[in-house]
Amino acid sequence: MKLMYSLLASLLMLSLAACGGTETSTAVKEEKQEEVKLLDRKEFEQMYTDPEKYKGSKVEFYAKVFVEPEKDEEGTYLQVYANNNDERNTIIGYEDPDFDVKVDDIILVKGTVEDVFEGENALGGTVTAPMIRAESIQQSDYVTAFSPPKKTIEVSKEVDQHGYIIKLNKIELADTESRVYVTVTNKTKENISFFSFDAKAVAGSKQLETQDNYEAAYPEIPSDILPGVQSEGIIAFPELPEKGNVKILFEGSSDNYELEFEPFVFDVEY
């Protein structure tokens, strides 16, 4: 891994040195850069079959950092999975040694294909990965990068039982899941309990249970909520129909066993 980052650091230094030429060479370089187009999604995927062929191409993609970043006085060096695909191993160099990034961060990268790295993994297999010189890197998140909503249904309805309030804020429909945005508020004098895995969705004749998405690391509502506390979270379900009716049901209870609770039910037409 050290060799990989050393190679990329050398490439970064060469690119910096190349910027110190004459005015004529700078003008030629700028004219050439104008001719370089940004790879589209299909071309970006093809780039991984032959990175050498795409040297000098512009790229823009989301990625997840999966190796501890390394730094030196010249920059920050990352190994990432592009587009959340573990077959898209990518090496990135960024001319900012102070860039704040860590393992599992999701980032938006804009840059240039500089070269291709070839080496061996721990099992002795051949590893080939494009080396990208990043011109900018921005922090992002799972939803924006890998699971943007195809449709957003604004609901903003709440059910109040004895001061135990559940609000359904909105529902997002994505390619591989549906996300329910929920707020729970405890205006009672006792602790209340909320278990997201008890939530259910009914669409037509189908009952849907919650599903885990550990990669997304969505905010979770705690199971025990103290008096006066408000908490927000995201609960994932399998894909819902793109239009129609859905019923979302939540269960709740209180440390005050004299209180009786019915399911918190939300009927949504969209």
N, C-alpha and C positions, 0 to 999 in steps of 0.2 A: 504493500500500500504506500509506503514511503516513496518508492520509486515512481509510482503513478503520480503522486503529488509533486515530486521533484520535476518530472517531465512537464507537468502543467505549469509549474512556476516558471520554468525556463521559457515556455511558450509565451507566457504573460510578459516576461521581461523583453523578449524579442519584439512583441507587438508594441510595447512602450517605446523601444528604441527606434522602431520603424516610423514612429510619429515625429522624429526629429530631423527629417530630411529637408530638402530645399523646398522653396515655394512651388516650383514646377512639379516636383514629385508629389507634393501634397495635393495639388490641383488634380493631377492624374489619378491619385488615390481616391479623392472625393468623387470624381467622375465615375470611377469603377464601382465605388460603393453604391452610387445611385442606381447602377444596373443590377445589383444583387437584390433579388426578390426574397420575400419572406416565404419559407416553405409552408405549404398548406398542410392540413392534417394528414392527408394521404402521403404526401411527399415526406413528411416528418417520420411516419412509420417506415417508409421505404429506406430512409436514411440509415436505420439500424442494420439493414442487410449489407450495406456497403458504405460505411461512414467516410472512407477515403474519397469516394466519388463526390461527396457533398461538402468538402472542405471549402470554407469561405461563405457558405450559405447562412442566411439569417434564420434564426429560430425563435419561437415564443411558445412556452409550454409550462404547465403546472407539474410539480414534482414533490415527492416526499423524501426527506433526508433519512437514510437508514444506517449511516456510519458516522461516528463521532467526527465533527468537522476538525480540520487542521488549519493552522494559521502560521504565517511568518510575517516579516516586515513588509512584504510585497502584497499580501492578500489573504483571502480565505478560500479554502479548497474543500469541495463537497463531493460526496458520492450519493446519488439519488436514484430513485425509481421514477422515471418520467411517466406522467399520466396514470399514476397509481398501478403500474404494471411491473411486476418483479422481473420480467424479461427485458425491461428497458433500462438496464444499468447504464448510468450516465455520469461522467466526471465533469465537474464544473470548477472553474477558477474565476474568482471575483476580486478585482483590484481594490479591495477595502478590508484591511486587516481588522477593523473594528466592527465589522458587520455582526450583529447579534443573531445567532442561529444555533440550533441544537438538533439532536436526533429526534425524529418524528415530526419535526416542523414541516408544514406544507407551504411551498413557495411558488411564486410566479417568476419565471426566468426569461429574460430577453437577452439574446447574444448571438454569437457566431460559432460555427463549427470550425475548430482550429486544427484538429488532428484526430487520430484514432489510437487508443491504447490497446495493446495486446499483452497479455500475461497469463499467469496460472492462478487458479483458485486453490483453496486449501486441500482439495481432493485431487489436484494435479490436472484438472481440466482447463481448457483454453478459455480465457476471458477476453472478449472484445467489446470495447465501449467507446463511444464518441467522446471527445474532449471538447467542452464548450467554454469559450471565453465569454463570461456574462458581462453585459453592459449595464444591466440593472437587475436587482432581485428584490421582490416585495414579499412580505409575509402574507399568507392567505389562510383559507380554512377549507375543511372537507366539502362543505356544501357548495361553495363557490367554485372550487377546483374540480371536483370529481362527481358531484351529484346535484347539478343545478336543477331547480324546479321547472317542470314543463308547465305547471299551472299552480297558482297560489289562490287559495280560497280564504278570504277574510271572513272570520266568524264573529269574534268579539262578543261572545255570550257567556253569562255566568249563572251558576246554580248555587244558591245559598241555603244550607241546612244548619240551623242552630248556630250560625256564625262560622261554620266550616264552608268556605267558599272555593269552588273550582271554576276557573275561567278557561274556556277554550278560545285561544287567541286566533289561530289560523291553522290551515292544513296545507301542506305542500305535496304535490304529486311529482315524483321523480321517476327515472327509468327503472330503478331497482327497488324502490321503497316509497312509502308515504310517511310524511313526518307530521306529527301532531304537536303543536306548541301550546303548552299548558301553564297556567299560574295557579298555585294553591295558596290561600291565605287563611291563617288561623286567627279569627277574632273571638274565639272562645276563651274560657279561663283555664282550660285543661290542654294537655298535649293531644294532638290528633295524629292519626296514622294514615299514610298514603303509600300504596305499593303499585308502582307503574306496571309491573308484570301482570297485575289483575285487570288491566284495561283491556277492552275488547272493541272491535269494530264490526258492524253488521252492514254488508252491502248486498242488497237483493236477498238471496237465500243463503249467502255465505257468511259464516262467522270467522273473523280473522283475529288471531292472537298477536301479541307484540313480538317483534323480532329484534335480536341483538345486532348492533353494528359497532363492534369494538374499535374499528379503525377510526370511526367518526368522532369518538369521544364526546358525544353530545352531553350538554349539561343535564344532570339528573336531579329530580326532586327527592329530598331525603325522606326516608320512611317515617321518621318521627319529627314532628314539627311543633315547636314550642309556641305558647301563646304570643300573639303580636307579630309573628314571623310570616313573611311572604316569600315564596320560592318559585322559580321558573325552571322549566325543563322541556326537553324534546323527547317524545316517545315515537319510536319507529314501528310501522306496520308494513306488511307486504303491500304490493301495488294495489291501489284502489282504481275503479273505473274512472275514465277521464271526465265523465259527467253522470249525473244521476242523484241518488240519495244515499247518504251514509248515516248510520247511527253510531255515536261514540259513547261508550259507557265506562265510568270509573267507579271504584269502590272506595269507601272511606269509613273510618271509625274514630272513636274518642276514648280517652281514659275515663271519661264520665260515662259509666255503663248504663246510666239511666236514660241517656239519649239514644234514640233510634234513628238509623239512617237508611234511606232508600238509595239505590244506585243513582249516581249523578249521570243523567242522560242528556245527550245533545243530538238533536235531529238536524242534519245539515243537507240542504238541497243546493245543488250547484250545476 
